[in-house]
Amino acid sequence: MVNPDTARTIVGIIGNIISFGLFCSPIPTFVQIYKKKSVEQFKPDPYLATVLNCMMWVLYGLPFVHPDSLLVVTINGSGFVIELIYITIFFVYADSQKRKRIFLWLLFEAAFMGIIVAITMLVFHGTKNRTLFVGLLCIVFNIIMYASPLTVILQVIRTKSVKYMPFSLSLANFANGIVWSIYALIKFDANILISNGLGALSGAAQLILYAAYYKSTPKVEEGEEEKQQQKPPEVQLSGV
C-alpha cells in the first residue's frame, strides 16, 4: 500500500512536468518574434495574466499560507520566471506604446500583489484563514484564465472548425487538470480541486469538440497553412 504522502508527491511531480510543458508551449511564438525582430500581431495579455496567476499560486503555496504545498510553489515559481522571460522578449521587440502598456501592467501587478500580501499577513491570522482568502482569489483568477479557451470553444461551435484549437494543447490542458485534481483529492484541497477541476472540464470540452468537428474542418491550403503556423495558439494555458 502506497503511503498517501508519497502518492501525493509522485502525482505532484507528474503535474509539475505537464505544467512545465504547458508553460513552454509558447516558445515557438517567441522564436518567431526573435527571428523577425517584431511582435507583429501577437499580444502580451495572456503572458501578463499568467504572471499574476503564478504569483497568486506561489503565495498560496508558501508555508505561512498553506503548508505542505512545495510542489505548487515550484511549478508556479518556474512558470513565473518563464512568463517574465516571454514578456522581456516581447518588450524588447515591441513599439513604444506596447512597451508603456506592459510596464504599467507589471507595475499594477506588483502593487496588487503587495496589497494582497499585506492583507494576508496583517488581516488574516493562521494558515486556515489565509488559505481561505488567498485560495478564493486563486480560484477567481483561474476562472478568468479559462475565459480564453471559452472564446475558442464558442468559435469552434460557430464555425464548425477546429482550425485554431490545437489538439496537443487541448489534450495537455485536460491531462494537467486531471493530474492536479487527483493531487488535490489525495490530501483534500478544495482550492486546487476547484481550479483544476474547471481546467479538466475545459480540456474535456475542447477534446469533445475536436472529435465532433475535426472532419468538418476545411483542408488547409499551402499558403493558408503558413499563415496558420504564424498565428499564435488562442488557448492560453497555465499551471496549477
PADO-908808 format. One record per residue (C-alpha): residue in three letters; x, y, z; residue number from 1. Coordinates in nm, 3 decimals. Example, Ala and Ser with C-alpha at 12.3 -4.5 7.8 and 13.67 -1.06 7.14 Angstrom:
<pts>
+------+---------+---------+---------+-----+
| type |      px |      py |      pz | seq |
+------+---------+---------+---------+-----+
|  ALA |   1.230 |  -0.450 |   0.780 |   1 |
|  SER |   1.367 |  -0.106 |   0.714 |   2 |
+------+---------+---------+---------+-----+
</pts>
This chain:
<pts>
+------+---------+---------+---------+-----+
| type |      px |      py |      pz | seq |
+------+---------+---------+---------+-----+
|  MET |   0.000 |   0.000 |   0.000 |   1 |
|  VAL |   0.147 |   0.334 |  -0.109 |   2 |
|  ASN |   0.166 |   0.600 |   0.159 |   3 |
|  PRO |  -0.074 |   0.891 |   0.076 |   4 |
|  ASP |   0.205 |   1.147 |   0.115 |   5 |
|  THR |   0.427 |   0.952 |  -0.124 |   6 |
|  ALA |   0.143 |   0.915 |  -0.375 |   7 |
|  ARG |   0.069 |   1.287 |  -0.350 |   8 |
|  THR |   0.435 |   1.371 |  -0.412 |   9 |
|  ILE |   0.453 |   1.144 |  -0.717 |  10 |
|  VAL |   0.133 |   1.289 |  -0.864 |  11 |
|  GLY |   0.259 |   1.641 |  -0.788 |  12 |
|  ILE |   0.586 |   1.574 |  -0.972 |  13 |
|  ILE |   0.392 |   1.446 |  -1.273 |  14 |
|  GLY |   0.178 |   1.760 |  -1.253 |  15 |
|  ASN |   0.494 |   1.974 |  -1.244 |  16 |
|  ILE |   0.622 |   1.806 |  -1.561 |  17 |
|  ILE |   0.296 |   1.854 |  -1.753 |  18 |
|  SER |   0.253 |   2.212 |  -1.634 |  19 |
|  PHE |   0.614 |   2.292 |  -1.724 |  20 |
|  GLY |   0.543 |   2.166 |  -2.076 |  21 |
|  LEU |   0.240 |   2.396 |  -2.094 |  22 |
|  PHE |   0.445 |   2.693 |  -1.980 |  23 |
|  CYS |   0.697 |   2.615 |  -2.254 |  24 |
|  SER |   0.431 |   2.581 |  -2.528 |  25 |
|  PRO |   0.462 |   2.947 |  -2.646 |  26 |
|  ILE |   0.837 |   2.906 |  -2.718 |  27 |
|  PRO |   0.783 |   2.878 |  -3.099 |  28 |
|  THR |   0.594 |   3.208 |  -3.088 |  29 |
|  PHE |   0.887 |   3.386 |  -2.924 |  30 |
|  VAL |   1.142 |   3.221 |  -3.153 |  31 |
|  GLN |   0.943 |   3.372 |  -3.438 |  32 |
|  ILE |   0.941 |   3.714 |  -3.267 |  33 |
|  TYR |   1.317 |   3.695 |  -3.214 |  34 |
|  LYS |   1.387 |   3.596 |  -3.575 |  35 |
|  LYS |   1.163 |   3.869 |  -3.721 |  36 |
|  LYS |   1.265 |   4.129 |  -3.460 |  37 |
|  SER |   0.898 |   4.222 |  -3.435 |  38 |
|  VAL |   0.598 |   4.122 |  -3.221 |  39 |
|  GLU |   0.368 |   4.161 |  -3.526 |  40 |
|  GLN |   0.008 |   4.062 |  -3.435 |  41 |
|  PHE |   0.100 |   3.893 |  -3.109 |  42 |
|  LYS |  -0.037 |   4.031 |  -2.781 |  43 |
|  PRO |   0.127 |   4.029 |  -2.436 |  44 |
|  ASP |  -0.205 |   3.997 |  -2.248 |  45 |
|  PRO |  -0.201 |   3.617 |  -2.188 |  46 |
|  TYR |   0.154 |   3.629 |  -2.053 |  47 |
|  LEU |   0.084 |   3.926 |  -1.826 |  48 |
|  ALA |  -0.223 |   3.746 |  -1.693 |  49 |
|  THR |  -0.024 |   3.427 |  -1.633 |  50 |
|  VAL |   0.244 |   3.619 |  -1.439 |  51 |
|  LEU |  -0.020 |   3.739 |  -1.192 |  52 |
|  ASN |  -0.179 |   3.394 |  -1.176 |  53 |
|  CYS |   0.158 |   3.234 |  -1.096 |  54 |
|  MET |   0.232 |   3.491 |  -0.826 |  55 |
|  MET |  -0.100 |   3.420 |  -0.661 |  56 |
|  TRP |  -0.037 |   3.043 |  -0.654 |  57 |
|  VAL |   0.318 |   3.090 |  -0.525 |  58 |
|  LEU |   0.175 |   3.294 |  -0.238 |  59 |
|  TYR |  -0.089 |   3.024 |  -0.180 |  60 |
|  GLY |   0.175 |   2.753 |  -0.156 |  61 |
|  LEU |   0.401 |   2.928 |   0.094 |  62 |
|  PRO |   0.421 |   2.767 |   0.442 |  63 |
|  PHE |   0.262 |   3.063 |   0.621 |  64 |
|  VAL |  -0.045 |   3.044 |   0.393 |  65 |
|  HIS |  -0.095 |   2.677 |   0.301 |  66 |
|  PRO |   0.170 |   2.442 |   0.446 |  67 |
|  ASP |   0.295 |   2.129 |   0.267 |  68 |
|  SER |   0.248 |   2.274 |  -0.081 |  69 |
|  LEU |   0.608 |   2.282 |  -0.206 |  70 |
|  LEU |   0.521 |   2.136 |  -0.547 |  71 |
|  VAL |   0.265 |   2.413 |  -0.600 |  72 |
|  VAL |   0.539 |   2.669 |  -0.532 |  73 |
|  THR |   0.798 |   2.501 |  -0.756 |  74 |
|  ILE |   0.585 |   2.485 |  -1.071 |  75 |
|  ASN |   0.432 |   2.830 |  -1.033 |  76 |
|  GLY |   0.769 |   2.980 |  -0.942 |  77 |
|  SER |   0.910 |   2.825 |  -1.260 |  78 |
|  GLY |   0.611 |   2.948 |  -1.458 |  79 |
|  PHE |   0.658 |   3.298 |  -1.318 |  80 |
|  VAL |   1.020 |   3.308 |  -1.438 |  81 |
|  ILE |   0.932 |   3.163 |  -1.781 |  82 |
|  GLU |   0.650 |   3.414 |  -1.834 |  83 |
|  LEU |   0.879 |   3.703 |  -1.735 |  84 |
|  ILE |   1.127 |   3.585 |  -1.999 |  85 |
|  TYR |   0.848 |   3.588 |  -2.259 |  86 |
|  ILE |   0.743 |   3.937 |  -2.153 |  87 |
|  THR |   1.105 |   4.061 |  -2.166 |  88 |
|  ILE |   1.141 |   3.936 |  -2.524 |  89 |
|  PHE |   0.808 |   4.092 |  -2.614 |  90 |
|  PHE |   0.915 |   4.421 |  -2.451 |  91 |
|  VAL |   1.243 |   4.432 |  -2.647 |  92 |
|  TYR |   1.074 |   4.397 |  -2.986 |  93 |
|  ALA |   0.751 |   4.591 |  -2.916 |  94 |
|  ASP |   0.684 |   4.953 |  -3.014 |  95 |
|  SER |   0.687 |   5.230 |  -2.753 |  96 |
|  GLN |   0.310 |   5.222 |  -2.697 |  97 |
|  LYS |   0.309 |   4.849 |  -2.623 |  98 |
|  ARG |   0.616 |   4.886 |  -2.401 |  99 |
|  LYS |   0.441 |   5.152 |  -2.196 | 100 |
|  ARG |   0.135 |   4.929 |  -2.159 | 101 |
|  ILE |   0.349 |   4.632 |  -2.047 | 102 |
|  PHE |   0.535 |   4.846 |  -1.794 | 103 |
|  LEU |   0.214 |   4.986 |  -1.646 | 104 |
|  TRP |   0.056 |   4.639 |  -1.621 | 105 |
|  LEU |   0.363 |   4.495 |  -1.446 | 106 |
|  LEU |   0.363 |   4.794 |  -1.210 | 107 |
|  PHE |  -0.005 |   4.736 |  -1.135 | 108 |
|  GLU |   0.051 |   4.364 |  -1.076 | 109 |
|  ALA |   0.343 |   4.430 |  -0.840 | 110 |
|  ALA |   0.136 |   4.681 |  -0.643 | 111 |
|  PHE |  -0.164 |   4.448 |  -0.638 | 112 |
|  MET |   0.045 |   4.158 |  -0.507 | 113 |
|  GLY |   0.198 |   4.385 |  -0.242 | 114 |
|  ILE |  -0.152 |   4.475 |  -0.120 | 115 |
|  ILE |  -0.264 |   4.110 |  -0.120 | 116 |
|  VAL |   0.046 |   4.000 |   0.075 | 117 |
|  ALA |  -0.007 |   4.281 |   0.327 | 118 |
|  ILE |  -0.376 |   4.192 |   0.375 | 119 |
|  THR |  -0.288 |   3.822 |   0.405 | 120 |
|  MET |  -0.027 |   3.882 |   0.675 | 121 |
|  LEU |  -0.189 |   4.165 |   0.869 | 122 |
|  VAL |  -0.563 |   4.095 |   0.849 | 123 |
|  PHE |  -0.580 |   3.716 |   0.839 | 124 |
|  HIS |  -0.415 |   3.518 |   1.117 | 125 |
|  GLY |  -0.343 |   3.147 |   1.099 | 126 |
|  THR |  -0.298 |   2.929 |   0.793 | 127 |
|  LYS |  -0.666 |   2.829 |   0.779 | 128 |
|  ASN |  -0.790 |   3.186 |   0.730 | 129 |
|  ARG |  -0.504 |   3.274 |   0.495 | 130 |
|  THR |  -0.568 |   2.961 |   0.287 | 131 |
|  LEU |  -0.934 |   3.058 |   0.251 | 132 |
|  PHE |  -0.859 |   3.418 |   0.149 | 133 |
|  VAL |  -0.575 |   3.352 |  -0.098 | 134 |
|  GLY |  -0.741 |   3.033 |  -0.226 | 135 |
|  LEU |  -1.059 |   3.218 |  -0.321 | 136 |
|  LEU |  -0.854 |   3.475 |  -0.512 | 137 |
|  CYS |  -0.666 |   3.197 |  -0.691 | 138 |
|  ILE |  -0.995 |   3.037 |  -0.798 | 139 |
|  VAL |  -1.120 |   3.371 |  -0.932 | 140 |
|  PHE |  -0.800 |   3.425 |  -1.134 | 141 |
|  ASN |  -0.813 |   3.071 |  -1.271 | 142 |
|  ILE |  -1.172 |   3.125 |  -1.386 | 143 |
|  ILE |  -1.056 |   3.440 |  -1.567 | 144 |
|  MET |  -0.770 |   3.243 |  -1.725 | 145 |
|  TYR |  -1.021 |   2.993 |  -1.866 | 146 |
|  ALA |  -1.205 |   3.273 |  -2.045 | 147 |
|  SER |  -0.960 |   3.238 |  -2.336 | 148 |
|  PRO |  -1.035 |   2.870 |  -2.404 | 149 |
|  LEU |  -1.405 |   2.952 |  -2.371 | 150 |
|  THR |  -1.386 |   3.203 |  -2.657 | 151 |
|  VAL |  -1.213 |   2.940 |  -2.871 | 152 |
|  ILE |  -1.480 |   2.681 |  -2.783 | 153 |
|  LEU |  -1.753 |   2.923 |  -2.892 | 154 |
|  GLN |  -1.561 |   2.995 |  -3.214 | 155 |
|  VAL |  -1.533 |   2.622 |  -3.290 | 156 |
|  ILE |  -1.909 |   2.574 |  -3.240 | 157 |
|  ARG |  -1.988 |   2.878 |  -3.454 | 158 |
|  THR |  -1.752 |   2.792 |  -3.743 | 159 |
|  LYS |  -1.766 |   2.410 |  -3.707 | 160 |
|  SER |  -1.388 |   2.417 |  -3.746 | 161 |
|  VAL |  -1.103 |   2.328 |  -3.507 | 162 |
|  LYS |  -0.853 |   2.526 |  -3.715 | 163 |
|  TYR |  -0.727 |   2.738 |  -3.426 | 164 |
|  MET |  -0.772 |   2.489 |  -3.142 | 165 |
|  PRO |  -0.452 |   2.278 |  -3.131 | 166 |
|  PHE |  -0.526 |   1.918 |  -3.030 | 167 |
|  SER |  -0.198 |   1.879 |  -2.838 | 168 |
|  LEU |  -0.268 |   2.181 |  -2.617 | 169 |
|  SER |  -0.627 |   2.071 |  -2.554 | 170 |
|  LEU |  -0.505 |   1.724 |  -2.452 | 171 |
|  ALA |  -0.231 |   1.870 |  -2.230 | 172 |
|  ASN |  -0.482 |   2.106 |  -2.068 | 173 |
|  PHE |  -0.711 |   1.812 |  -1.991 | 174 |
|  ALA |  -0.426 |   1.597 |  -1.853 | 175 |
|  ASN |  -0.297 |   1.886 |  -1.643 | 176 |
|  GLY |  -0.639 |   1.943 |  -1.487 | 177 |
|  ILE |  -0.688 |   1.572 |  -1.413 | 178 |
|  VAL |  -0.345 |   1.524 |  -1.254 | 179 |
|  TRP |  -0.371 |   1.828 |  -1.026 | 180 |
|  SER |  -0.729 |   1.733 |  -0.933 | 181 |
|  ILE |  -0.601 |   1.392 |  -0.821 | 182 |
|  TYR |  -0.325 |   1.570 |  -0.628 | 183 |
|  ALA |  -0.591 |   1.781 |  -0.452 | 184 |
|  LEU |  -0.802 |   1.477 |  -0.367 | 185 |
|  ILE |  -0.522 |   1.273 |  -0.207 | 186 |
|  LYS |  -0.485 |   1.537 |   0.064 | 187 |
|  PHE |  -0.806 |   1.730 |   0.016 | 188 |
|  ASP |  -0.752 |   2.084 |  -0.108 | 189 |
|  ALA |  -1.073 |   2.245 |  -0.230 | 190 |
|  ASN |  -0.899 |   2.544 |  -0.390 | 191 |
|  ILE |  -0.668 |   2.337 |  -0.611 | 192 |
|  LEU |  -0.951 |   2.091 |  -0.683 | 193 |
|  ILE |  -1.198 |   2.357 |  -0.800 | 194 |
|  SER |  -0.938 |   2.541 |  -1.009 | 195 |
|  ASN |  -0.810 |   2.229 |  -1.184 | 196 |
|  GLY |  -1.148 |   2.060 |  -1.200 | 197 |
|  LEU |  -1.257 |   2.355 |  -1.414 | 198 |
|  GLY |  -0.940 |   2.311 |  -1.620 | 199 |
|  ALA |  -1.015 |   1.942 |  -1.675 | 200 |
|  LEU |  -1.373 |   2.026 |  -1.782 | 201 |
|  SER |  -1.242 |   2.291 |  -2.020 | 202 |
|  GLY |  -0.994 |   2.046 |  -2.169 | 203 |
|  ALA |  -1.259 |   1.773 |  -2.198 | 204 |
|  ALA |  -1.494 |   2.013 |  -2.376 | 205 |
|  GLN |  -1.219 |   2.102 |  -2.623 | 206 |
|  LEU |  -1.142 |   1.734 |  -2.692 | 207 |
|  ILE |  -1.511 |   1.653 |  -2.745 | 208 |
|  LEU |  -1.546 |   1.945 |  -2.986 | 209 |
|  TYR |  -1.228 |   1.840 |  -3.164 | 210 |
|  ALA |  -1.372 |   1.492 |  -3.221 | 211 |
|  ALA |  -1.704 |   1.639 |  -3.334 | 212 |
|  TYR |  -1.570 |   1.900 |  -3.578 | 213 |
|  TYR |  -1.238 |   1.759 |  -3.695 | 214 |
|  LYS |  -1.387 |   1.607 |  -4.011 | 215 |
|  SER |  -1.583 |   1.923 |  -4.093 | 216 |
|  THR |  -1.272 |   2.144 |  -4.067 | 217 |
|  PRO |  -1.176 |   2.264 |  -4.418 | 218 |
|  LYS |  -0.847 |   2.136 |  -4.554 | 219 |
|  VAL |  -0.573 |   2.399 |  -4.525 | 220 |
|  GLU |  -0.416 |   2.525 |  -4.844 | 221 |
|  GLU |  -0.038 |   2.560 |  -4.861 | 222 |
|  GLY |  -0.033 |   2.940 |  -4.836 | 223 |
|  GLU |  -0.300 |   2.942 |  -4.567 | 224 |
|  GLU |  -0.109 |   2.676 |  -4.371 | 225 |
|  GLU |   0.189 |   2.909 |  -4.346 | 226 |
|  LYS |  -0.034 |   3.186 |  -4.211 | 227 |
|  GLN |  -0.191 |   2.946 |  -3.963 | 228 |
|  GLN |   0.153 |   2.839 |  -3.834 | 229 |
|  GLN |   0.236 |   3.206 |  -3.778 | 230 |
|  LYS |  -0.079 |   3.263 |  -3.576 | 231 |
|  PRO |  -0.029 |   3.204 |  -3.203 | 232 |
|  PRO |  -0.247 |   2.942 |  -3.029 | 233 |
|  GLU |  -0.558 |   3.110 |  -2.892 | 234 |
|  VAL |  -0.576 |   2.868 |  -2.598 | 235 |
|  GLN |  -0.361 |   3.013 |  -2.321 | 236 |
|  LEU |  -0.271 |   2.765 |  -2.052 | 237 |
|  SER |  -0.117 |   2.784 |  -1.710 | 238 |
|  GLY |  -0.005 |   2.560 |  -1.434 | 239 |
|  VAL |  -0.185 |   2.484 |  -1.108 | 240 |
+------+---------+---------+---------+-----+
</pts>
